[in-house]
């Protein structure tokens, strides 16, 4: 049986670079939330890694909020954490739209078209078309990186004020 011919796609390399940046940046955001959870558990960081390794992104956000509330209640830092996790949720939604779409040529050489096909119970078959430019993708990757940095800074602030720990060496049990 002969090997199948390699299929070509209509997405220019400059767009692919930024779609890849979205993927890598989102992994950094996920890691920042996992690290925050590990710090809030008040345990050796491996325990945090074990707990968070198989959780969905939605469940990571919920766990971070639940742990914080259990440890510290709705204090002034909670009013910083809640919007961070909400922003991360919006980012996940946009990231999922990018990752779980079909891509086609756009209206010009600077754009590509995102095509999402759904078949929901109430609406039936539906198609969504969205034009994205290189700068749209680049901007979104930057937004993810900004959120990841904010989560990391929040975690560092909690560690500094002794509301969380960061102990990768000492097992507490």
GIKA-V61614 format. One record per residue. N is the residue number from 0. RES is the residue in three letters. NEAR is the number of other ideal C-beta (glycine too) atoms within 8 Angstrom. Layout:
# GIKA-V61614
[[N & RES & NEAR] [N & RES & NEAR]]
This chain:
# GIKA-V61614
[[0 & UNK & 2] [1 & UNK & 3] [2 & UNK & 4] [3 & UNK & 4] [4 & UNK & 4] [5 & UNK & 4] [6 & UNK & 4] [7 & UNK & 4] [8 & UNK & 5] [9 & UNK & 7] [10 & UNK & 8] [11 & UNK & 7] [12 & UNK & 5] [13 & UNK & 7] [14 & UNK & 13] [15 & UNK & 9] [16 & UNK & 8] [17 & UNK & 12] [18 & UNK & 11] [19 & UNK & 8] [20 & UNK & 11] [21 & UNK & 15] [22 & UNK & 9] [23 & UNK & 8] [24 & UNK & 12] [25 & UNK & 12] [26 & UNK & 8] [27 & UNK & 11] [28 & UNK & 15] [29 & UNK & 10] [30 & UNK & 9] [31 & UNK & 13] [32 & UNK & 16] [33 & UNK & 12] [34 & UNK & 12] [35 & UNK & 14] [36 & UNK & 15] [37 & UNK & 15] [38 & UNK & 14] [39 & UNK & 12] [40 & UNK & 10] [41 & UNK & 8] [42 & UNK & 9] [43 & UNK & 12] [44 & UNK & 11] [45 & UNK & 6] [46 & UNK & 10] [47 & UNK & 15] [48 & UNK & 10] [49 & UNK & 7] [50 & UNK & 11] [51 & UNK & 13] [52 & UNK & 6] [53 & UNK & 3] [54 & UNK & 9] [55 & UNK & 5] [56 & UNK & 10] [57 & UNK & 8] [58 & UNK & 8] [59 & UNK & 14] [60 & UNK & 12] [61 & UNK & 8] [62 & UNK & 12] [63 & UNK & 14] [64 & UNK & 11] [65 & UNK & 8] [66 & UNK & 11] [67 & UNK & 12] [68 & UNK & 10] [69 & UNK & 5] [70 & UNK & 9] [71 & UNK & 8] [72 & UNK & 5] [73 & UNK & 5] [74 & UNK & 7] [75 & UNK & 5] [76 & UNK & 12] [77 & UNK & 12] [78 & UNK & 9] [79 & UNK & 9] [80 & UNK & 12] [81 & UNK & 9] [82 & UNK & 8] [83 & UNK & 12] [84 & UNK & 12] [85 & UNK & 8] [86 & UNK & 10] [87 & UNK & 14] [88 & UNK & 10] [89 & UNK & 8] [90 & UNK & 13] [91 & UNK & 11] [92 & UNK & 8] [93 & UNK & 9] [94 & UNK & 11] [95 & UNK & 8] [96 & UNK & 11] [97 & UNK & 12] [98 & UNK & 8] [99 & UNK & 6] [100 & UNK & 9] [101 & UNK & 7] [102 & UNK & 11] [103 & UNK & 8] [104 & UNK & 5] [105 & UNK & 12] [106 & UNK & 5] [107 & UNK & 5] [108 & UNK & 5] [109 & UNK & 6] [110 & UNK & 10] [111 & UNK & 13] [112 & UNK & 13] [113 & UNK & 14] [114 & UNK & 11] [115 & UNK & 11] [116 & UNK & 9] [117 & UNK & 9] [118 & UNK & 6] [119 & UNK & 7] [120 & UNK & 3] [121 & UNK & 4] [122 & UNK & 7] [123 & UNK & 6] [124 & UNK & 7] [125 & UNK & 9] [126 & UNK & 8] [127 & UNK & 9] [128 & UNK & 7] [129 & UNK & 8] [130 & UNK & 10] [131 & UNK & 11] [132 & UNK & 9] [133 & UNK & 9] [134 & UNK & 6] [135 & UNK & 8] [136 & UNK & 15] [137 & UNK & 10] [138 & UNK & 8] [139 & UNK & 11] [140 & UNK & 12] [141 & UNK & 8] [142 & UNK & 9] [143 & UNK & 15] [144 & UNK & 11] [145 & UNK & 8] [146 & UNK & 13] [147 & UNK & 13] [148 & UNK & 9] [149 & UNK & 10] [150 & UNK & 14] [151 & UNK & 10] [152 & UNK & 8] [153 & UNK & 13] [154 & UNK & 14] [155 & UNK & 8] [156 & UNK & 9] [157 & UNK & 13] [158 & UNK & 12] [159 & UNK & 6] [160 & UNK & 6] [161 & UNK & 6] [162 & UNK & 8] [163 & UNK & 12] [164 & UNK & 7] [165 & UNK & 9] [166 & UNK & 8] [167 & UNK & 5] [168 & UNK & 4] [169 & UNK & 5] [170 & UNK & 4] [171 & UNK & 7] [172 & UNK & 4]]
